[in-house]
Amino acid sequence: MEEGTFEDQLLLHAKEGSCSHIQRKLFMLLSVMAARWKPNSGWTSLHLASYLGYRDVVEELLKAGADVNLQDNMGDTPLHKAACTGRKEIVLLLLRYDACVNIINGTAQIPKDVTEDDEIITMLEAAERREARRREEKLLEAAREGDVCTLSKLLSGEEAPNIQCRDALGNTPLHCAAYRGQKQCIIKLLKSGASPSLKNNNVQKIEGPLWKSSRFLGWRSHWVVIEDGSISWYPRQVYLFSILILLQPSESCMDNSVRYDYDINMCLVSKQLM
């Protein structure tokens, strides 16, 4: 007969790497705990193993496909259980398997709120920043690819990414949609509050005559200077170097869309081109 407490036996099997023994012991433990808890408590094996700190068991359950973000009847996820009991290794392991750090339980607490351990709080805050950046990267990608469905879902979610987020070149989602000509994404971003005046990191200076077509006055010439993503208008030439830029009226200029010149790297928004 095996010596030691039930927990000692589990720890011994975990140390020896005996998964089959752990599985049997865990099943026995669940049976015992089920008699102590209120019916339908909603705890899963992963909740229990996370709460008790059995790292190897947690890892086996995760490898087997256990839902890392499943909530019990109190709204707690396994990450809540691991955090509240100070199980640093379990917290780190759950995060590796994409445990969500922003799920709110029945007492309006996220996992970070249920612990006083500074190391665990630091890990969870770092994971929060990582999750936020992942959502931003998805938004940027959706804007580039013209995936209006994904873009709309991200912007309407409870944890919507920053609509003014940037990629490595300083491009916002509006930049990304504009230089790829993704009209529907452009409209959605503008309606959701994206700023058309933000600059990216590509510092350039281009100047030259800009011809604008007016409905009543026809074509009129202006001298423009585009520098660092900003455009300045002048009634006549003010610099020696020039480059001809022609801006043709089109349907896209009449319906609150964005025109983007890839070499200029700037968004030009026109509700109505006069």
N, C-alpha and C positions, 0 to 999 in steps of 0.2 A: 504493500500500500504506500502511496506516495506521501512524503512528509511535508510539513509546512502548510501555510494558509493557502487558500484558493488563489489569492493574488500572487503569492510567492511561486506557486506552481506555474502560473501564466508567465511570470517574469523569467522563470527558469527555461521554459520552452521557447520564449522569445529569444533568450540569449543563445540557446542552442540552435535556433533557426528551424525548429520543428513545427512547420505550418500545420501539419495534420493534427498534432496535439493541441495547438492553439485553436484550431477550428472547433475541435470537440469541447475544449474548455469554454470557449466563447459561447457556444450553443448552450452549455450547462449554465453559464453565468446569466445569459439572457433569460433562461427559464426561471432562475432564482429571482432575478430582478423583476420579472414580469409579475411575480406574486406580490412584490412589495409596492410597485407603482400602481397608480390609478389606471383603470382600463383605458385603452386607446390614448395613451400618453403621446404617441407619435414618435417615440425614440426608435431610431434604426440601429443596426449594429455599428455603423460608423459613428453615430452620436455617442454610443456607449464606449467604444474603444477610444474615441477622442477625449471623452470626459475622464476616463481612467488612465490615460496616458500610455496606451500600448501601441507604440510606434509601428512595430512590425505588423501588427494586426491591421492597423489603419492603412498601411501601405498595401497589404494584400487585398483589402477590401476595395481600395481605390483602383488597383490594377484590374480587379475583377469587374469594374464598371459601376461601383457604388456612386450614387448621386451626391456630389460633394456639397451641393447647395440646398439639399432637401431640408425643409423646416418641420420641426415637430409641432405639437399642438400649442406650444407657447411661442412659436415663431422662431425658435432657436435653430441655427444651423450647427453642424459639427464644429465650425470655426468658433461660434459662440461658446460651445462647451469647452473647447481646448483653451480659449483665451481666458475664460473665467476661472479655470483651474490652474492657470499658469504653465501650461504644457508648451514650452517654447518650440521643441522639436516637432511636435504635432502641428502647431500653427504654421511653421515653415513648410512642412510637408503638404498640408492642405493648400497652402498658397501655390505651391508648385503644381498642384492639380487644378489651378484656376478657381479656388474658392473665392467667392465674392465677398469683399470687405464692407459693402454698403447695404447688405440686407438688414432690414429693421425687424426686430422681434416684437412680441406682444407688449413689451414695456417701452416701446419706441427707442430701443437701443441697437446700435450696430456693434459688431464684435469689439471694436476699440473701446466702447463705453463700459464693457463688463469686466475690464481688467484694470489693475493698478500697477502691473508690471511694466516698467519703462522700456525694456527691450521688446516686449510684445507690442507695445504701443508704437514704437519706432518701426517695427516690421510692418504693422498694419497700415501706418501712414505712408510708408514707401510703396506698399501695394496699392493704396488709393491713388497715388500719383501715377503709377504704372497703368492702372485701369483707365484713368482719365486720358492718358496719352494714347492708349490703344483705341479708345473711342474717337479721338481726334484723327488718328491715322486712318481709321475706317471712313470718317467723314471726308477727308482729303481724297482718298482713293475713289469713293463713290462720286465725288465731284468730277474727278478726272475721267472716269469711265462712263459718266452719264447715267449712273444707276439712281434714278429718281426715287424708286421705291425704298432702297436702303437709306438714301439721304434723308427722305421724309421721316422714316422710322427713327433714325438717330436723332433728328431735330425735335421730334415730338415725344421722345422718351422721357421718363422721370429724371434720368441722369444724362441729359443732353450735353454733348461736347461743346466746347467753346467755338462758336461759329466764326470767330476771328483767329482761330488757331493757324499755325504756320508749319510749312515743311522746312527742310534744311536750307532751301534757297529763299526763305521768307515769304513764299507764296501762301496766300489764304485759300480756303476752298473756292472763293469767288474767282481768284486768279486761275486756279486749276481748271475750273469749269470754262472760263472765258477763253484761255488759250487752246482748249480742245474743242471749242465751239459747241458746248453742251447747253443749248438754249433752255431746255426745261429745268435743268439744275440751276442755271443762272437766275431764272425767274423765282424759283423756290427759295434760293438763298437770299435774294433781295427782299422778298416778302417776309422772310424770317429775321430780317434785321442786319444782314451782312453789309459792311461798309465798303463802298466802291472807291473810297479815297485812300485806303491803306497802301503803303508802298512795300515792295519786296526788297531783297538785298542787292539787286542788280543795279548798280549806279551807272547810268548812261546819260549822255547829253546829245540830243538831236534837235536841230532847228531848221526851219524852212517855211516856205509859203504853204498855207493851208487854204484850200478853196472850199467854201461852204455854199451849198445851194439853198436859197430862200424861196419860198413859194411865190413871193411877190416881187422881190428885187433881183432874182436870178443869182448867178454866181458872184461871190465877193471874196476878195483876197485878204488874208490876214497873215501876219508873221507870228509863228509860234516857236516857243522854246520848251522842249521836254527834257527835264533834268531830274534825276533821282526819283522818277515816278510822278513828278508834278508837271503840270502844263501851264505855261504863261502865254497870254495873248497880247500882241502888239499891233498897232495900226500900220506899221511899216517895218522894214528890215532894221535890225539893231546889231546883228553880228555878220561877219564876213562869210563864214562857212555856211553853205545852204544845202538843203536836200529837199526835193519836191515831194510833198505828201498830198494826195488827193483823197478826200473823204466824200464818197458818193452816198446820196440818200438811198435808203433801202427800207424794206418792211421791218427789218430787225431794229431800226432806229426809231420806229414809231410805237413800239409796244413795251417800253420799259425794259430793254435788254442791254447787253454789254457788248461793246466792241473792244477787241484786244489785239494789239500788235505784238507779236512774239519778240521782235527785236527791241521794242520799247519797254516791254514788261510793265504795262500799266493798264488798268481797267478804265474805260471811258463809258459812263452811263448816260443814256439819253432817253428821257421820257418822251421828248418830241424834238426832232431835229428841225430847226428853222433855218 
